[in-house]
Amino acid sequence: MKDRRLRDGVENKKFLLNCITLLAVALTRLQHGIKENLSSVAYLT
């Protein structure tokens, strides 16, 4: 049970880090005026 919770926590952290990275890249691209090939989630935020 404890191992499963640890594994789920690690997977959640990886998912959150991926989302943060996606948003950081999108923000950088928008700041430089590049609007092509942005994911819809990143473009809307």
Secondary structure as UniProt FT lines:
FT   HELIX           2..31
FT   TURN            32..33
FT   TURN            36..37
FT   HELIX           40..44
//
